[in-house]
């Protein structure tokens, strides 16, 4: 999986307190039911970083099939509860 980062998407995820590294960790470790189609060619993943921070990431595939992140943010408390509930064995 190759990622394309530029000034815009690095700055946009930073506005939500997220780093490109955290974003990549979530996408690389995505498990079913993710990624899910979001809208207009966008994909959504909710998942955990290596240190357990829960994030939501929205991305698209560019013309070279590279991942271009367009949004990333921490999950809300309500989303965290739902995420954890789905992850219980």
Order of alpha helices (4+ residues) and beta strands (2+ residues): alpha-alpha-beta-beta-beta-beta-alpha
